[in-house]
């Protein structure tokens, strides 16, 4: 199965974005959720992450040990979703944090980290001239007809969010799969995306969390493909595939 090559913009590989402030705050209900980050993004040959937050910048002695790895891995995975398989040419520096003594959690810091990547991509695209990105139909174009359910989902996603330069590009696979009604159509699309270097990471994330009434059947369909990726020579692909496979086995 041959995918057509579709170039996608990598704005963070071309321009530095300093001082990105990412706040995640949900105060409705109990427990509440809070985290605030300040991040610098800069072009680099590969992915790098450093924390410059001093020890007295945290509420508790073990806060840095708990939250810094969460931010580092969440940023890395979000960038992989944007860049696809291959070197992630961005260095990220965590400059400052604000946590709540009660309401901060790994989940809150992960949500703030994802938001930070989105904001950095949005800021970088304002400074980097680029050709308009391809539509969803072009991005997912295969050398075979798309099932009707997949075509319908693509049309809905493009209608709801026609501007692919939006930072929601990081979640484009989820945006399409959310609009697929049939588990067979979802399996058809995800199996092909798993084999594509541009969409592999997004497809793995979606395969492990896809919300569908017939998730068990979808999991059975995807297990062989995900199992194959656990043996991928790229350690990042193999590690994420192993996590996804565990989620599929629990289905």
PyMOL commands that set and color helices and strands:
alter all, ss='L'
color gray80, all
select helices_A, chain A and resi 11-13+55-57+63-83+106-127+136-139+148-160+167-177+183-194+200-207+215-229+235-250
alter helices_A, ss='H'
color red, helices_A
select strands_A, chain A and resi 17-26+33-43+48-51+90-98
alter strands_A, ss='S'
color yellow, strands_A
deselect
rebuild
show_as cartoon
